Amino acid sequence: MSMDMKGDWDRRARTNAPWFIATSVEGGQEEFDASGRRDVGYFFDGLEELLHDEQDVLDIGCGIGRMDGFVAPHVRSLVGIDVSGEMVRKAAERLASLDNVRFVEGDGWTLQPLGDATLGLVISHICFQHMPRRVVSSYFAEVSRVLRTGGDFVFQMPEANADSPADPPDEDTFGMRFYEEQPLREELAGVGLEWQGARRFEVEAPNLTFNQLRIHVRKRA
Ligand SMILES: C[S@@+](CC[C@H](N)C(=O)[O-])C[C@H]1O[C@@H](n2cnc3c(N)ncnc32)[C@H](O)[C@@H]1O
């Protein structure tokens, strides 16, 4: 079986998008929206200055725009990209009332069709954890390409610890991958993204306790 990120995520979007996006949300629309507001709060805690009215933002793995609706009102423009055309379609419908937002279907590896050095901020939440590592590496290089000099990249990764399971096979486009800080730092530095800091949030998942890392790097001059 070969890896089919697009097909798998389109199927998940059609079956039950909110559940696959935020598996802890069992309630209805109101709870889903509340989770978006809450996660934007955690995600930008201490980094609020990155949200301002001259900021152009890209959200990688935007899903149905759960967080974007709470980010867009604070910035000049927001583009959400996702491998799933179904997710992107639902996101555009949900956030049709926001005129500074657009959504694009990506190829799952690159940030085409976005231009070089066109963005001030790239964000990604609970997205890289589902991808094979080589896909994440491809995105890191692409983030460096689309960011302006001095631009920021903020993203979440589950942190590896002694109990972390080994990576699932590449064909598994949902299972979690866990990362150590130091190799991530080195890889990001290698594509011109300079370490600004990491913050840890403890998470208790069924049978597993781990930290979420929120990593902040900046495009080097
Ligand atoms: C758990 S959802 C999170 C969505 C959104 N970030 C949020 O917090 O609401 C993961 C999203 O990543 C997308 N995704 C998975 N693999 C991807 C890839 N290779 N490139 C872009 N998006 C991907 C999925 O389609 C899905 O919308």
Ligand as a Chemical Component Dictionary entry (heavy atoms), coordinates in Angstrom:
data_LIG
# 
_chem_comp.id                   LIG 
_chem_comp.type                 NON-POLYMER 
_chem_comp.pdbx_formal_charge   0 
_chem_comp.three_letter_code    LIG 
# 
loop_
_chem_comp_atom.comp_id 
_chem_comp_atom.atom_id 
_chem_comp_atom.alt_atom_id 
_chem_comp_atom.type_symbol 
_chem_comp_atom.charge 
_chem_comp_atom.model_Cartn_x 
_chem_comp_atom.model_Cartn_y 
_chem_comp_atom.model_Cartn_z 
_chem_comp_atom.pdbx_ordinal 
LIG C1  C1  C 0  -5.930 17.322 12.911 1  
LIG S1  S1  S 1  -6.263 18.342 11.508 2  
LIG C2  C2  C 0  -5.887 19.986 12.163 3  
LIG C3  C3  C 0  -6.477 21.111 11.367 4  
LIG C4  C4  C 0  -6.179 22.520 11.875 5  
LIG N1  N1  N 0  -4.758 22.800 11.919 6  
LIG C5  C5  C 0  -6.809 22.735 13.250 7  
LIG O1  O1  O 0  -6.062 22.819 14.244 8  
LIG O2  O2  O -1 -8.019 22.792 13.311 9  
LIG C6  C6  C 0  -4.880 18.000 10.446 10 
LIG C7  C7  C 0  -4.998 18.656 9.085  11 
LIG O3  O3  O 0  -3.765 18.468 8.386  12 
LIG C8  C8  C 0  -4.061 18.198 7.032  13 
LIG N2  N2  N 0  -2.912 17.504 6.445  14 
LIG C9  C9  C 0  -2.526 16.220 6.652  15 
LIG N3  N3  N 0  -1.445 15.936 5.920  16 
LIG C10 C10 C 0  -1.144 17.063 5.224  17 
LIG C11 C11 C 0  -0.127 17.411 4.282  18 
LIG N4  N4  N 0  0.790  16.532 3.890  19 
LIG N5  N5  N 0  -0.090 18.674 3.796  20 
LIG C12 C12 C 0  -1.038 19.592 4.181  21 
LIG N6  N6  N 0  -2.031 19.307 5.047  22 
LIG C13 C13 C 0  -2.077 18.069 5.573  23 
LIG C14 C14 C 0  -5.336 17.374 7.087  24 
LIG O4  O4  O 0  -6.045 17.365 5.861  25 
LIG C15 C15 C 0  -6.099 18.057 8.211  26 
LIG O5  O5  O 0  -6.928 19.078 7.714  27 
# 
loop_
_chem_comp_bond.comp_id 
_chem_comp_bond.atom_id_1 
_chem_comp_bond.atom_id_2 
_chem_comp_bond.value_order 
_chem_comp_bond.pdbx_ordinal 
LIG C1  S1  SING 1  
LIG S1  C2  SING 2  
LIG S1  C6  SING 3  
LIG C2  C3  SING 4  
LIG C3  C4  SING 5  
LIG C4  N1  SING 6  
LIG C4  C5  SING 7  
LIG C5  O1  DOUB 8  
LIG C5  O2  SING 9  
LIG C6  C7  SING 10 
LIG C7  O3  SING 11 
LIG C7  C15 SING 12 
LIG O3  C8  SING 13 
LIG C8  N2  SING 14 
LIG C8  C14 SING 15 
LIG N2  C9  SING 16 
LIG N2  C13 SING 17 
LIG C9  N3  DOUB 18 
LIG N3  C10 SING 19 
LIG C10 C11 SING 20 
LIG C10 C13 DOUB 21 
LIG C11 N4  SING 22 
LIG C11 N5  DOUB 23 
LIG N5  C12 SING 24 
LIG C12 N6  DOUB 25 
LIG N6  C13 SING 26 
LIG C14 O4  SING 27 
LIG C14 C15 SING 28 
LIG C15 O5  SING 29 
# 
